[in-house]
Amino acid sequence: MITAEQLHQLAESHGTPLFVIDHDELRNNYATFKKYLPRVQAYYAVKANPDPAIVKTLFDAGASFDVASLPEFMVVYDIIKDLPEQERQQWIWDKIIYANPIKADETLQELDRYKPLVTFDNREEISKIKEFAPHSGLALRLRVPNTGAMVELSSKFGAGPGEAVDLILEAEREGLTVEGLSFHVGSQTTNFENFVQAINLAAMIFREARERGYDKMFLLDIGGGFPAPYDPSVKPFSELAKRINAELDRLFPPEIEILAEPGRFMVATAGTAVSKIIGKAVRDGKLCYYIDDGVYHTFSGIIFDHCQYHMESFKEGPTQICTVFGPTCDALDVISMAEELPYNLERGDLLYSRNIGAYSGASSTWFNGFPPAKVVHVNR
Ligand SMILES: *Cc1c(COP(=O)(O)O)cnc(C)c1O
């Protein structure tokens, strides 16, 4: 782990706001995932942090990728495009799944030449894929319970269990091939039961499809949702992996390929924000620090990801509960109403926030004229 001292030095040489990405941590997270889920190929969900340097490090470590837009697809394709034609086609499926169930006509048209693997979850999408990207392989996205996930996704995507096999057979009638199933249990899922239920549901659909004469499915994509250790109440990954492995081995024979799409798990702990105190005030008796990064920038996850980050001070001193505000003129730009920080910090002092690598800087804006934090890569 990158030390506080290293962070301080980086901020002194690069200035603030600074977003530090630790590539050793990326490799560690990938290795942990592989160690505990040896049967599962990790397709890193690029939306969690699309920095091409992150994609490259995970690629070199052995990861594959889940993309959801053409620009994300190209970030990965850029790495494999120089391979010989023959190998490249194999790599596209081995390395990329286009996991956005809803795709614009134009996007499908662009994607078709790569013969991609794409997800879908409804009839309309079957007609679109048939018309605009008939060379795709398909994976049906199932709707599964998202109980207790920090970010819920089941209201937006997924075919219900009652319609799943009908959709698979309909795709077949249209001349397309459904290669397997996918699901997402909701992001930052600390309720491990979600994974167990979803894998069981997928096994049921595999069985029903076979009973109804469809036997071309060879892959199961167990999606994302693997929790990052934001706080000590998150149970260890090894425990979740044990439950998943038990269900996979019980329900899916070894010839079924198992994929997953971890986003947050790979990058959350690899990112740290370092910010500078630019103002200090007491409002209604409460000490307020104003810093040079906020919810329109690296702390965007507070709004979009329903995530709370903790601030730490490099300086020690007696503490009290403070408010921390971002730099813009919007009252929404609040990082925390209750951070325990030394009350003797001064203008120019630095604060840092760990575990902020996922769903954070990627959504930075230029609101109010404040640019996104500078990104610096360490241990690359
Ligand atoms: C966002 C997303 C992921 C990544 O989810 P995490 O909770 O970050 O692991 C994976 N798959 C799909 C389809 C997604 O939309």
The ligand as a Tripos MOL2 file, in Angstrom:
@<TRIPOS>MOLECULE
LIG
   15    15     1     0     0
SMALL
NO_CHARGES

@<TRIPOS>ATOM
      1 C1        -21.1650   -1.6960  -13.8020 C.3       1 LIG1
      2 C2        -21.1700   -3.0700  -14.3220 C.ar      1 LIG1
      3 C3        -20.2130   -3.9910  -13.8760 C.ar      1 LIG1
      4 C4        -19.2210   -3.6870  -12.7830 C.3       1 LIG1
      5 O1        -19.8580   -3.7370  -11.5610 O.3       1 LIG1
      6 P1        -19.0310   -3.6550  -10.1810 P.3       1 LIG1
      7 O2        -20.1120   -3.5850   -9.1610 O.co2     1 LIG1
      8 O3        -18.1980   -2.4370  -10.2510 O.co2     1 LIG1
      9 O4        -18.2250   -4.8940  -10.0700 O.co2     1 LIG1
     10 C5        -20.2110   -5.2430  -14.4370 C.ar      1 LIG1
     11 N1        -21.1050   -5.5950  -15.3890 N.ar      1 LIG1
     12 C6        -22.0530   -4.7380  -15.8400 C.ar      1 LIG1
     13 C7        -22.9770   -5.1830  -16.8940 C.3       1 LIG1
     14 C8        -22.1170   -3.4550  -15.3120 C.ar      1 LIG1
     15 O5        -23.0630   -2.6200  -15.7340 O.3       1 LIG1
@<TRIPOS>BOND
     1     1     2 1
     2     2     3 ar
     3     2    14 ar
     4     3     4 1
     5     3    10 ar
     6     4     5 1
     7     5     6 1
     8     6     7 2
     9     6     8 1
    10     6     9 1
    11    10    11 ar
    12    11    12 ar
    13    12    13 1
    14    12    14 ar
    15    14    15 1
@<TRIPOS>SUBSTRUCTURE
     1 LIG1         1 GROUP 0 **** ****
